[in-house]
């Protein structure tokens, strides 16, 4: 059976590790042509080899999402190699734990530039290369976009910005047949983001107990949602922010991370 993503072109920013690489691998395994970017050229090379190992046409470039010219060049290269972009995933992100009064201006700016400015750069530079009608844009957000968390003021501001970009661009691009949605992963096991937010292994069980579904999420949980949103089954879904978090935003326990900040 031929996958509905066979022959489609997928671009993934931050697609060389973690959740974003898993998303890229999923589409590669379904026969899509995949192009990834991140700042580290060695990671790009390894990710491209991994994607080709799935039998996919794949390529990538080293690019910093904070630099519009680099993002623009990468998207132009993707379109040159693989044609119009059917699925655009903007997933580059930054995070660290720090109370608001202890975050430097540079630290706050770095997260805002990677997350919000980077998302804008990717979407803006991709626009001329998106398949119209029919393109699907997926911005990778986080629960911090809707739930305040201790030690995450910078990330909360950044993810809220991404989610509003999602809604606004869905409004503006909808008439062109482009759908724009945010995917908001919660605690996903064995990811760098989760290790940063819960750095003490002894606290992992406590974290799991705060999740209504009683378990950490998996990369497959996230990729399944992304695949659904990119499919024809989601053809009437746009401008949404969809959690894949086991219900954690219903029980965020924002003071849980305070012990690591005050230690």
PyMOL commands that set and color helices and strands:
alter all, ss='L'
color gray80, all
select helices_A, chain A and resi 18-29+41-52+68-82+100-102+105-129+143-145+153-176+192-197+201-209+219-230+232-234+248-250+254-262
alter helices_A, ss='H'
color red, helices_A
select strands_A, chain A and resi 9-13+33-38+58-62+87-90+136-142+179-185+241-244
alter strands_A, ss='S'
color yellow, strands_A
deselect
rebuild
show_as cartoon
